[in-house]
Amino acid sequence: MKANPPIFISLILIAMLTMGNNIASAQQDNRKVRIARIEIYPAFQTEYKAALAEHAKTAVRAEPGVLALQAVYDKAHPTQVTVFEVYASDSAYQLHIKTAHFLKYKTTTQQMVKSLELVEVAPIAIEIKPELIGSEE
């Protein structure tokens, strides 16, 4: 799967979520940042997107260690999904993959996924205009 423009848009969304949190610099250095490249079978596009959206919303809302889960799909190739994950630490990630909502997502979508590639990444520069960062109440 090739990198595409939605990746840059999602990195901006990650910045909005992670910069808006008041996290100490030491904690930011321990963050786990990853990209998941997923290819889904065409017959499951709608179901998969709904399951992923539900999972991401629940994880960010319920887990303090899940700082951001942003998912996009390639408009030219809608079966190609990219998820940007930011966790407070590796231990927060380890807790995440044991939650009921994550296990539900994995079992529900297992037959929908054609391929999955997990890529550990590290931010170089994520800049965003300060007026775009708002606090969610």
PyMOL commands that set and color helices and strands:
alter all, ss='L'
color gray80, all
select helices_A, chain A and resi 6-20+25-29+42-62+90-96+100-112+130-132
alter helices_A, ss='H'
color red, helices_A
select strands_A, chain A and resi 32-40+66-73+80-87+113-121
alter strands_A, ss='S'
color yellow, strands_A
deselect
rebuild
show_as cartoon
